[in-house]
Amino acid sequence: MVLYEVSARIDRGVADDVLAWLPGHVQRILALPGFVGAEIFEIVETPPDASQLLICVHYRLRDQAALDAYLREHAARMRAEAGDRFGERMRASRRVLRAVG
């Protein structure tokens, strides 16, 4: 299994809109081949930044081949969905995690 993590810094002015949109976005990604689950988390910082909401989504994929297919065939379209809607008011970073052992 592969964990694909997407973290986002969201301006508070659009945070409610992002939180309303995000579950549907996650469901559209989960409908793609190779995705087996996802969880949405709020990132808690101490002290918190009142100007931003920090969110992290963990997507579980069947294997590296499924992630490679997503990145090749679907990632640009799914990323554009957020960019078109929120622009620079939501900035995302991504990383891939694999279990050890």
Phi, psi and omega in degrees: 000148179237139176252123178251117185252130175240119178250141182226139170258118188243126175298136182304332180296337178243006185302316180296320178295318179297314181295331176285325182279325191302314181302321177293321177299314179299318179297322177295323177290318180296339178283349180282153181300137174094343178278134183241352179175167178200151173226144178250130181234149165269134177274126183258119177249149178236118354283155181289155175264110184295343183272350185222150169253133180251126182234147176225131175245127174257116175258130175261130178242153182303315184194178181297324179299322178294319178295316179301318179295317178300311182297323182284319192255337190229336190302315183300317180294317182291323177293321180296328179303314179289317181297318179295325185277318189242349178054222182284358181281352173223117182244126186248150170229158185224151172206161181245133179238141175234143178295145178259133175091000000 
